[in-house]
Amino acid sequence: MAAINDDQRINISDTRQSLTSSTQAIHVDDDLNTTSDVAPPLHLSTTFRYVDNPEDLITATDSELPTNDAHVYSRITAPTSTRLESILTTLIRAPCLTYSSGLAALHALYVFLNPRQVSIGIGYHGTHGVLSLQTKISGTKTLPLDCPASDLNEGDVVHLETPINPTGEAYDIRAYADKAHSRGAILVVDATFGPPGLQDPFEWGADVVMHSGTKYLGGHSDMLCGVLASKKEGWIRGLMEERAFLGSVMGSMEGWLGVRSLRTLELRVGRQSDNAFRLVQWLDRCLRAPEGEGEVASVKGAVERVQHASLQHSEMHWLKRQMPNGFGPVFALWAKNETVARQLPSRLSLFHHATSLGGVESLIEWRAMSDRTVDRRLVRISVGIEAWEDLKADLLRGFRSLVN
C-alpha cells in the first residue's frame, strides 16, 4: 500500500474534527502516533536529544517554547502529557494544560491571574486553602459568591463551582458570566463534577475551565491530575511558561493513565450519572411518600433529606440546557443524626468508605472525615458504574440495619 501523502493526512485530520466526542476520544490523537503500537507508548525520559543537524538547532532565544515534536525537558513538555493535552483540548473544546493535581492547577491559575478579589461560594474546601495561600502571598481578598455586581472590578475573579462539592447542586453559569463580564471580571468555572459530555461551561460564558482530572477524567482512582482550559488569547501559553517555573507538571505515568482513561470517559460518566439519577429519584420518592412500611420506612428512618442537581425542579428551565445529558454522578444525603452518618458506610458492601470521587467504583464518605466545615450528618456519595439496582439494594440493607 502506498504511503499517505500530506494532503491526505490533512483531510483525515479534518474528518476527525467532525466526529462525535466519543470517537474523537479514541482517534483525535492518531496524528501523534510515531510507532506501530496500537496502545500509546509510555515515555519515561526526563530529557530529550536535540536534532543532529547543527543547522536545525533552535536556541532558547529563538524559541520560547518547544513544539509538540521537539521536547527538551519534561518539566516543560513531554510526549505522554502532550498527548493527553491534545485529547483534552478536543473534548473540552479549548486549549488545555495539565498539572500534577487539581489544586496545583488552581494555584497556577491564581498565580497567573493574580486578582485583587475573588468572589466565591462554599464548595470544595481545598479551593479555599489555595486562596488562603494567595491571600498570604499577594493580599487577594474574597467576596461572597452572591455579592452585588458593583463590588466587582476589572480583573477580579468570580469562581464558580458547578455542580458543587459535596452536594451536587448546580449553578447557572450564564447568570454568573453576565454578572462577571458586566464589571470586566473573569469567570472561572470548576467543572470537576460536570465533565465533558455533561456540560460545556464555555458555551455559557466561562473564561477559564478547570478540572481536578483525578476525578472523572482519570476515572479509575489511580492518578493525580489537574487541567486548565481557556480560549483567551495567550493565556494557555502564559500559563505554560509559568508552569515550567512552578514545577507542577504532571508525570509521564499519570499522563499515560490519563490517555487510557479518556478513551472511555463518555461511557463511564454517562453510566455514573444515570445511576446517580435513579438512586436520587428513589430516595426522594421514599422521603416524599406518606408514612409506610418496607423500604419507605427504612429510608425515612435513616435519611433526613437528599440533595442533587436533578432535584432542582424550579430551575430546570436553564439546568436542562446547561446539563442536557445528565445531572452528575455525585449527590449528598443528610442522615437523621450523626451516629447514622458515622455508621452507614460500614454497613455497606458495594460502596467503599473513602474520600475523593469519580472512579468506576462507588464511594461513600462521612464527609466530616475530610472536611471540618460541613454538617456532621452529611454523607457524600460518588456513584460508580455498577448496576444501580445492586447499589439501591446495598443502601437499603444499610438503612434497615441502622433503623432496626
N, C-alpha and C positions, 0 to 999 in steps of 0.2 A: 504493500500500500504506500502511495506517495505521501511524503511529509506534508503537513498542513502549512500553508503559507500564511504570511502576516495578515492579509486581507480576510482570510477565512477565520483566523483567530479573533479578529475584531468582531466579525459577525456572530461568532459563538458567544463572545463576551456580551454583546448587545442582547442576544437572545436570553442569556441568564438573567439580565436585569428585568425582563418581563415575566419571569417565572413567579410562582407563588412563594411565600416566605418559607414554607416547609421544604420546598425543593431547593431554594436558594441556600438554606442552612446546610445542605449537603454538597452543593455544587458551586457556590459562588466563589470559593477559593481554589477552584481547579487550576486557574492560571498560575498559582504558586507551586504547583507540582514540579519538582525538579528531578524526581526519581520515578521508578515504576511501581513504588509502593502504593497499594490501594489505601491502607490506613496511613495517615500523615506521619512522617518520621518525627522522632523527638530529638531536638538539637540541644545538647547539654553544654556545649562550649561557651566559655565566657568571653573569648576574644577571637577575632577572625582575621585571616590573612588579607593584606592589601593585594591589589592586582599585580601581576608580574611585570607588565609593561610599564616602565618608568614614565612614558609619555601619557599614560592614562591615570596617573596618580593625581588625586584632587586633594589639596591641602586643606587644613582646618579653616584657613582664612578665605578659601574659595567656596566652601560649602558649609553652611551652618549645621545641617543635619544630614545623616546618611539616607539614601533611598532604600526601598524595601529589599533590593538585591545587592546592597553594598553595606552590610553590617560591619561595625568596627568593634564595639564593646557592648556587652549585654546590659550594662547599666543604662545604655542609650536605646538600643533596639536589639532584638534577637529574632531569628526566623520563626520560632514557635509562637511567641507572643504577638508578633506581627501578623501571623496567620489568623490568630484569634481576633485581633482587632479588625481585620478585613471582613470577617464574617459578621462581627457585631455592627460594623458600620452599615451593612446592608439591612440587618434585622431591626436595628434601632432607627435607621433612616437618617443618620447624621454621622459625621466623622467622630470616631471614638478613640479613647486612650484607656489603657488598662493600668491598674495599680496592684500593689501587694495585698490590699484589703479594701473593704468599703470605706472604712474610716480614714485610711491613707488617701483614698481618692478625695474624700470630703476635705481633709486637711489641705491637700494640694490645691483644691478649688478656692478655698478661702485665703490661702497664701497668694494665689494669683489675683483674685478679685480685691482683696484687702478692703472690704466695705467698712464704712463707719457704723452702719446699723444693719441688723438682721432681724426681720420680722418672722417669728417662728412660733409654732404651737407646741404641744406637749410631745407626742411622738416618741421616737427612739431615744433612749437616754444617752446612748453613745454619741449622738449628734450634738447634744448639749455639752458633753465632755470636750469635744473638739472645739466648740465655740468658746468654752471657758478658757482653753489654751489661747485661742485667738484674742480673746479679751486681755489675757495676761501679757501677750506679746505686743499687740497693737492698739489696745483700748477699744475694740469693737463693742458696741452696745447692742443689747437685744430688746426687741419690742414684741408685744403680743401679736399673734397671727391676725387677730381681728382688729388691729389698731386702725384708726382713721387713715385714709389715703394721704391726708395732709401731713401726717407725721413722717412720711417717707420723702427722701431726697434723691437726687440723681446719684446713681452708683450704689445705692443701698440694695439689699437683697431681701426678697420675700422667699423664704424657704418653706416649701410645701411638700409634705409627705402624704402621698395618696396612692392606694389605700394606706391607712396609718397603722403603725405598730403600737400596741399589740391587738387592737380591737378589730382591724379590718374595715373600718369605716372609710368612705371615700369623700373627697372634696372636689368641688367644681373648679377645674384647672382654668377654664376660660375666665371665670369671675376673678380669680386672683391674678391672672395675666393682665387683664384690663386694669385692675387696680394698680399693679406694679408699674405698668408701662405709662399710665397716666401721669406718673411722677418721675419718669426716667429711671425707675428702679429695675432690677433684674429678677426674673422669676427662675428659681432653681427648683426642680421637681425631683424628689427622691421617689423613684418608681419601682423600688425593690419589690413591693408587694403586688405590683401590676406590670409584670414583664412583657416583652414584645409578644404580641398575639392577644393580649388582653386590653392594652391601651397604648396609645401613641401620644405622649404629652406634647410633642412638637406640633401636632395637629391643632392643639388648643392653646398654643401661645407660649410654651416653655422656651426659655433661652438656653438653659442647661438642664440636661437629664443625668442623674446619677443612679447607679445600681450598686448594691452590695452583690457582686457576682457570685459570692459564696453561696447565695440562696438559690434562686430559681435558674439563673444562667448556668451555675455549676450543677445543681440538682441532684448530687449524689453524696453530699455531706463529706466530701474528701478534698476540697480545695478552698483556699482563700483567694478572693479576687475583688477588686473594685473597678468600676467603669465610670468614665465621664464622657458625655457626648454633647456636642454643640454645633450649631450651624453658623455661629457668629464668626465673621471674617477674622482669621488669625488667632482665634482663641485656642484651638487644639494645638496649633504649632507653638504658641506661647507656653501652654501647659506642658508640652513635650520637652521644651528647652529647660523648664524649671524642674521637671521630674528627674532629669539627669543629675541635678544637684541635691534634690531632696532624697534621692536614692531609693524611692519607693516603687521601683519597677517590680512586676511580678516575676516569679521564677519560671524557668522553661518547663519544668514538670507540671506546674499549675497551668501554664498556657496550653500544654498538650491535653490535660484533663478538660480544660475549658472547650477546646475544639471538639473533643469527643462528646461533651455534654450538649453543645448547641445543636448537634445533629438531631436530637430528639426533643428539643425544647417545646415545640408546639404540641407534640403528643403528650408529654408529661404534664405541662401546665393545663392543657385542656381537660385532661382526666382529673387532675387535682382540683381544679376549680369547680368542675361539675360535681365531684364527690362532696366538696365543702358545701355547695349549694343544697344538695339533697339532705345532708346532715342538719344544716341550719334550718331548713324548712320543716324537717321532722321535729326538731327541738322546739321551734316556735309554735307549731301546731299543738304540741303537747302542753306547752305553757299557757296557750290561749284557751285550751279546752276546759269545759266545766270539770269540777272535781270528779274523779272517777277512780277506777282500779287499773291494774295492769301497768303498761308502760307509761301511761299518763301520770299515774300516782308516783311511779318511780322517778320520772323526770322532775316532776314538781317537788318531790321530796328532797331532791339533791341540788336542783338548779333554780336560781332566782331569776336570771334573765340571760339572754344571748345577744351578741352584737356582731353584725356583719353588714357589708355594703348592700347585700340583697334584701335587707330589711328596711332600707331607707325608702319606703314606699312613696313618701311625699316628694321625693327628689328624682324620681325616675325619668322626668322629662329631660334632664341633662345627663343623668347617670347611664342610661341605656345607650346614649350616643357616645359617651366617653369610654364605656366599657362594654362594647356590643357583644363580646364573645364570652362573657363570664365575669363574676364579681370578685375573683381572687380566692386562693386556697387557704386563707387564714381567717379564723374567727375566734372570738373570746366568749367565755361564759363566766358568769358570777355565781359561785356556789352559795348555798344557803348560809354557810358560815365558814370561818377559816379552817376549822377541823376537816370539813368535807373537801375543801380546796387542797389541803395538805395531803389527805389520804387518797383522793381519787386516782392520781397517777399510778399508785402502787396496786390498785385493784384492776388494772387493765392489762391485757395480754398483747394487743396489737399496736399500742402506742408506746413508743419509748419516752421515758421521762427524761427529757434533755432540753437544753436551750437551743437556739438557732431554729432554722426552718428551711423549707424549700426542697428537701430531699425527697426521693421516691418513697421513703418510709414515713409513716405518720408519727408525729411527735406531739407530746403534751407537756406543758410546763406550768407548774405552780409558779406564777410569774414573780412572786416575792423572792424566789431563789436567785434572781439575777438583776432585778430592778427594784431598788428601795423606794421608788416614788409611787408605786401602784397600790391600789386597794388589795389587801392581803387575801381577799376572796376571789381574785381574778385568776382564771386559768386560760392560757392561750393554747390553741390547737392548730397545728400545721398539718393539713391533710395530705396524705400521700396518694399513691396510685393503686392501692389495694381496692378490692371490691367494696363499694360503700355499704352494702348490706352487712358485710362482715364487721366493718367499723361500727356501724349502728348497733349491732348485737353486742359487741365488746363494750361499748359505752353503756348500754342498757344493763348488762351484767354488773358493771362497776357501780352504777347508780343504785341498783337493787341491793347490792352488798352493803352499801352505806346506809340506805334507808331502813332496811330490815334488821 
